[in-house]
């Protein structure tokens, strides 16, 4: 998809966003309804709830990632500063993935769902790979420093929280 002119493109507030957010909400609602009403059934499988939840979460991650890339492309096309906005979207993509992983980890800790914690750690690993393999080779020095410091601080925070609340997490899982 080509970059849209900046005046015509609104981040997270466009026709594609509306459709995608509607799909995410429908999947989350299906998961909630199934979780709420399926225990009334004699044989209650947990797989549909997980499938709806995982699909909604992945769709949200992919959607916002694509929006970040498209918005950076629209700004670059509007201003002509392609290098600057390429660096910015790489930086914000890494930061978004790290923040999303933190949200998954926190949800996994609070709800005591190991799958969410494992998903968070997997996304952290993917974020670290992206930072080291793509960002460090393409970004300017300032953006490299910000990417590494932000990812490092987030990893320290999650590891601290995991160690501090490990007994509660392990007893509930």
C-alpha positions as CSV (number, residue, x, y, z in Angstrom):
1,X,0.0,0.0,0.0
2,X,1.4,3.4,-0.9
3,X,1.8,6.2,1.5
4,X,-1.2,8.4,1.7
5,X,-0.8,12.2,1.8
6,X,-0.6,13.4,5.4
7,X,-3.6,15.6,5.2
8,X,-5.8,12.6,4.2
9,X,-4.4,10.2,6.7
10,X,-5.3,10.2,10.4
11,X,-3.4,7.9,12.7
12,X,-5.8,5.2,14.2
13,X,-8.8,7.2,13.0
14,X,-9.5,6.1,9.4
15,X,-11.7,3.6,7.6
16,X,-9.3,0.8,7.9
17,X,-8.9,1.5,11.6
18,X,-12.7,1.5,12.1
19,X,-13.1,-1.9,10.5
20,X,-10.1,-3.4,12.3
21,X,-11.2,-2.1,15.7
22,X,-14.7,-3.5,15.0
23,X,-13.1,-6.9,14.3
24,X,-11.0,-6.8,17.4
25,X,-14.0,-5.8,19.5
26,X,-16.1,-8.6,18.0
27,X,-13.4,-11.2,18.8
28,X,-13.0,-9.9,22.3
29,X,-16.8,-9.9,22.8
30,X,-17.0,-13.5,21.5
31,X,-14.3,-14.5,24.0
32,X,-16.0,-12.8,26.8
33,X,-19.5,-14.3,26.0
34,X,-18.0,-17.8,25.5
35,X,-16.1,-17.5,28.8
36,X,-19.1,-16.2,30.6
37,X,-21.7,-18.7,29.3
38,X,-19.8,-21.8,28.2
39,X,-19.4,-23.1,31.8
40,X,-23.1,-23.9,31.7
41,X,-22.4,-26.5,29.0
42,X,-21.6,-30.0,30.3
43,X,-18.2,-30.2,28.5
44,X,-16.6,-26.8,28.5
45,X,-13.5,-26.6,26.3
46,X,-11.2,-23.6,26.9
47,X,-9.8,-23.5,23.4
48,X,-12.3,-21.1,21.8
49,X,-11.8,-18.5,24.5
50,X,-8.0,-18.7,24.0
51,X,-8.4,-18.6,20.2
52,X,-10.6,-15.6,20.2
53,X,-8.4,-13.8,22.7
54,X,-5.1,-14.6,20.9
55,X,-6.6,-13.6,17.6
56,X,-7.9,-10.3,19.0
57,X,-4.5,-9.6,20.6
58,X,-2.5,-10.5,17.5
59,X,-4.8,-8.4,15.3
60,X,-4.4,-5.4,17.6
61,X,-0.6,-5.8,17.6
62,X,-0.4,-6.1,13.8
63,X,-2.9,-3.3,13.2
64,X,-1.2,-0.7,15.3
65,X,2.2,-1.8,13.9
66,X,0.9,-1.2,10.3
67,X,-0.6,2.1,11.4
68,X,2.7,3.3,12.7
69,X,4.5,2.4,9.5
70,X,1.8,4.0,7.3
71,X,1.7,7.2,9.4
72,X,5.5,7.5,9.2
73,X,5.2,7.0,5.4
74,X,2.5,9.6,5.1
75,X,4.6,12.1,7.1
76,X,7.7,11.4,5.1
77,X,5.8,11.8,1.8
78,X,4.3,15.1,3.0
79,X,7.5,16.6,4.3
80,X,10.1,14.9,2.0
81,X,12.2,14.0,5.1
82,X,12.3,10.2,4.4
83,X,15.3,9.4,6.5
84,X,14.0,11.2,9.6
85,X,10.6,9.6,9.5
86,X,12.0,6.2,8.6
87,X,14.0,6.4,11.8
88,X,11.0,7.6,13.8
89,X,8.7,4.8,12.7
90,X,11.4,2.2,13.4
91,X,11.8,3.7,16.9
92,X,8.1,3.9,17.6
93,X,7.5,0.4,16.3
94,X,10.1,-1.0,18.7
95,X,8.7,1.1,21.6
96,X,5.1,0.0,20.8
97,X,6.1,-3.6,20.7
98,X,7.9,-3.3,24.0
99,X,5.0,-1.5,25.7
100,X,2.6,-4.1,24.3
101,X,4.8,-6.8,25.7
102,X,4.7,-5.1,29.1
103,X,0.9,-4.9,28.9
104,X,0.8,-8.6,28.1
105,X,3.1,-9.4,31.0
106,X,1.1,-7.3,33.5
107,X,-2.1,-8.9,32.4
108,X,-0.5,-12.3,32.7
109,X,0.7,-11.5,36.2
110,X,-2.6,-10.0,37.4
111,X,-4.8,-12.6,35.8
112,X,-2.4,-15.5,36.5
113,X,-2.4,-16.7,32.9
114,X,0.9,-18.2,32.0
115,X,0.2,-18.0,28.3
116,X,0.0,-14.2,28.4
117,X,3.4,-14.1,30.2
118,X,5.0,-16.4,27.7
119,X,3.5,-14.3,24.9
120,X,5.0,-11.2,26.5
121,X,8.4,-12.8,26.8
122,X,8.2,-13.9,23.1
123,X,7.3,-10.4,22.0
124,X,10.2,-9.0,24.1
125,X,12.5,-11.4,22.3
126,X,11.2,-10.4,18.9
127,X,11.6,-6.7,19.9
128,X,15.1,-7.3,21.0
129,X,15.9,-9.1,17.7
130,X,14.4,-6.2,15.8
131,X,16.3,-3.6,17.7
132,X,19.6,-5.4,17.3
133,X,19.2,-6.6,13.7
134,X,17.3,-3.8,12.1
135,X,17.2,-0.7,14.3
136,X,20.9,-0.6,15.1
137,X,22.0,-1.0,11.5
138,X,19.6,1.6,10.1
139,X,19.0,4.2,12.8
140,X,21.1,7.3,13.5
141,X,23.0,7.4,16.8
142,X,20.4,9.3,18.8
143,X,17.7,6.8,17.9
144,X,19.9,3.9,18.6
145,X,20.5,5.1,22.1
146,X,16.8,5.8,22.7
147,X,15.8,2.4,21.4
148,X,18.4,0.5,23.5
149,X,17.8,2.5,26.7
150,X,14.0,2.1,26.4
151,X,14.1,-1.6,25.7
152,X,16.6,-2.1,28.5
153,X,14.5,-0.2,31.0
154,X,11.4,-2.0,30.1
155,X,13.2,-5.4,30.4
156,X,14.6,-4.4,33.8
157,X,11.2,-3.4,35.0
158,X,9.5,-6.6,33.9
159,X,12.3,-8.8,35.4
160,X,12.1,-6.8,38.7
161,X,8.3,-7.2,38.8
162,X,8.6,-10.9,37.9
163,X,11.2,-11.6,40.7
164,X,9.3,-9.5,43.3
165,X,5.9,-11.2,42.7
166,X,7.2,-14.6,41.7
167,X,5.7,-16.4,44.6
168,X,2.3,-15.0,43.9
169,X,2.6,-15.8,40.2
170,X,3.8,-19.4,40.7
171,X,1.3,-20.2,43.3
172,X,-1.6,-19.0,41.1
173,X,-0.5,-20.8,37.9
